Amino acid sequence: MQTNDQKFYEGTNGIAVLLIHGITSGAAQMIPMAKFLNDYGYSVWSVNLAGHGTYGGFAAYNL
């Protein structure tokens, strides 16, 4: 079972991608896409929006 934790994958090509899930899902459902993009060198951050898993307020995003 996958948890709905936010994921970050460090890339190598200097380009970053932010994955934002749909209304009925969370960050865990974005893992396959994140890994696919990371395989091509992209840094990928998959986040949880409020009410979708492990959201801890804006402090959790280090804004």
CYANA upper distance limits for C-alpha pairs under 8 A (distance plus 0.5 A):
  2 GLN  CA     28 ALA  CA      6.76
  3 THR  CA     28 ALA  CA      6.77
  4 ASN  CA     26 GLY  CA      6.50
  4 ASN  CA     27 ALA  CA      6.00
  4 ASN  CA     28 ALA  CA      5.26
  4 ASN  CA     48 ASN  CA      8.09
  4 ASN  CA     52 HIS  CA      8.31
  4 ASN  CA     53 GLY  CA      5.83
  4 ASN  CA     54 THR  CA      6.98
  5 ASP  CA     27 ALA  CA      6.88
  5 ASP  CA     28 ALA  CA      7.16
  5 ASP  CA     47 VAL  CA      8.36
  5 ASP  CA     48 ASN  CA      7.93
  5 ASP  CA     53 GLY  CA      7.50
  5 ASP  CA     54 THR  CA      6.45
  6 GLN  CA     27 ALA  CA      6.19
  6 GLN  CA     28 ALA  CA      8.04
  6 GLN  CA     45 TRP  CA      7.95
  6 GLN  CA     46 SER  CA      6.08
  6 GLN  CA     47 VAL  CA      5.35
  6 GLN  CA     48 ASN  CA      6.63
  6 GLN  CA     54 THR  CA      8.19
  7 LYS  CA     27 ALA  CA      7.66
  7 LYS  CA     31 ILE  CA      8.18
  7 LYS  CA     44 VAL  CA      8.38
  7 LYS  CA     45 TRP  CA      6.25
  7 LYS  CA     46 SER  CA      5.67
  7 LYS  CA     47 VAL  CA      7.32
  8 PHE  CA     43 SER  CA      7.89
  8 PHE  CA     44 VAL  CA      6.10
  8 PHE  CA     45 TRP  CA      4.91
  8 PHE  CA     46 SER  CA      6.91
  9 TYR  CA     34 ALA  CA      7.96
  9 TYR  CA     35 LYS  CA      8.17
  9 TYR  CA     38 ASN  CA      7.02
  9 TYR  CA     43 SER  CA      5.96
  9 TYR  CA     44 VAL  CA      5.61
  9 TYR  CA     45 TRP  CA      7.01
 10 GLU  CA     38 ASN  CA      7.90
 10 GLU  CA     42 TYR  CA      7.80
 10 GLU  CA     43 SER  CA      5.10
 10 GLU  CA     44 VAL  CA      7.21
 11 GLY  CA     15 ILE  CA      8.07
 11 GLY  CA     16 ALA  CA      8.16
 11 GLY  CA     38 ASN  CA      6.39
 11 GLY  CA     41 GLY  CA      5.20
 11 GLY  CA     42 TYR  CA      5.05
 11 GLY  CA     43 SER  CA      4.42
 11 GLY  CA     44 VAL  CA      7.76
 12 THR  CA     41 GLY  CA      5.28
 12 THR  CA     42 TYR  CA      6.92
 12 THR  CA     43 SER  CA      7.66
 13 ASN  CA     41 GLY  CA      5.57
 13 ASN  CA     42 TYR  CA      6.46
 13 ASN  CA     43 SER  CA      8.35
 14 GLY  CA     41 GLY  CA      8.43
 14 GLY  CA     42 TYR  CA      7.51
 14 GLY  CA     43 SER  CA      7.89
 15 ILE  CA     41 GLY  CA      8.35
 15 ILE  CA     42 TYR  CA      5.93
 15 ILE  CA     43 SER  CA      6.73
 16 ALA  CA     42 TYR  CA      6.10
 16 ALA  CA     43 SER  CA      5.03
 16 ALA  CA     44 VAL  CA      6.26
 16 ALA  CA     45 TRP  CA      8.32
 17 VAL  CA     42 TYR  CA      7.26
 17 VAL  CA     43 SER  CA      6.65
 17 VAL  CA     44 VAL  CA      5.35
 17 VAL  CA     45 TRP  CA      6.92
 18 LEU  CA     44 VAL  CA      6.45
 18 LEU  CA     45 TRP  CA      5.53
 18 LEU  CA     46 SER  CA      6.58
 18 LEU  CA     47 VAL  CA      8.22
 19 LEU  CA     30 MET  CA      7.58
 19 LEU  CA     34 ALA  CA      8.11
 19 LEU  CA     44 VAL  CA      7.71
 19 LEU  CA     45 TRP  CA      6.61
 19 LEU  CA     46 SER  CA      5.21
 19 LEU  CA     47 VAL  CA      7.17
 20 ILE  CA     27 ALA  CA      7.99
 20 ILE  CA     46 SER  CA      6.80
 20 ILE  CA     47 VAL  CA      6.60
 20 ILE  CA     48 ASN  CA      7.79
 20 ILE  CA     49 LEU  CA      8.23
 21 HIS  CA     25 SER  CA      6.53
 21 HIS  CA     26 GLY  CA      6.02
 21 HIS  CA     27 ALA  CA      6.76
 21 HIS  CA     29 GLN  CA      8.08
 21 HIS  CA     30 MET  CA      7.32
 21 HIS  CA     46 SER  CA      8.40
 21 HIS  CA     47 VAL  CA      8.09
 21 HIS  CA     48 ASN  CA      7.76
 21 HIS  CA     49 LEU  CA      8.30
 22 GLY  CA     26 GLY  CA      7.71
 25 SER  CA     29 GLN  CA      6.94
 25 SER  CA     52 HIS  CA      7.57
 26 GLY  CA     30 MET  CA      7.80
 26 GLY  CA     47 VAL  CA      8.20
 26 GLY  CA     48 ASN  CA      6.19
 26 GLY  CA     49 LEU  CA      8.09
 26 GLY  CA     52 HIS  CA      6.10
 26 GLY  CA     53 GLY  CA      7.13
 27 ALA  CA     31 ILE  CA      7.43
 27 ALA  CA     46 SER  CA      5.95
 27 ALA  CA     47 VAL  CA      5.98
 27 ALA  CA     48 ASN  CA      5.90
 30 MET  CA     34 ALA  CA      6.59
 30 MET  CA     46 SER  CA      7.12
 31 ILE  CA     35 LYS  CA      6.56
 31 ILE  CA     46 SER  CA      8.11
 32 PRO  CA     36 PHE  CA      6.67
 33 MET  CA     37 LEU  CA      6.69
 34 ALA  CA     38 ASN  CA      6.53
 34 ALA  CA     44 VAL  CA      6.36
 34 ALA  CA     45 TRP  CA      8.05
 34 ALA  CA     46 SER  CA      7.71
 35 LYS  CA     39 ASP  CA      6.57
 36 PHE  CA     40 TYR  CA      7.43
 37 LEU  CA     41 GLY  CA      7.28
 37 LEU  CA     42 TYR  CA      6.12
 37 LEU  CA     43 SER  CA      8.29
 37 LEU  CA     44 VAL  CA      7.69
 38 ASN  CA     42 TYR  CA      5.22
 38 ASN  CA     43 SER  CA      6.51
 38 ASN  CA     44 VAL  CA      6.98
 48 ASN  CA     52 HIS  CA      6.23
 48 ASN  CA     53 GLY  CA      6.96
 48 ASN  CA     54 THR  CA      7.41
 48 ASN  CA     55 TYR  CA      6.52
 49 LEU  CA     53 GLY  CA      8.46
 49 LEU  CA     55 TYR  CA      7.01
 50 ALA  CA     55 TYR  CA      6.05
 50 ALA  CA     57 GLY  CA      7.92
 51 GLY  CA     55 TYR  CA      7.13
 55 TYR  CA     60 ALA  CA      7.62
 56 GLY  CA     60 ALA  CA      5.77
 57 GLY  CA     61 TYR  CA      8.15
 58 PHE  CA     62 ASN  CA      7.56
 58 PHE  CA     63 LEU  CA      7.39
 59 ALA  CA     63 LEU  CA      7.23
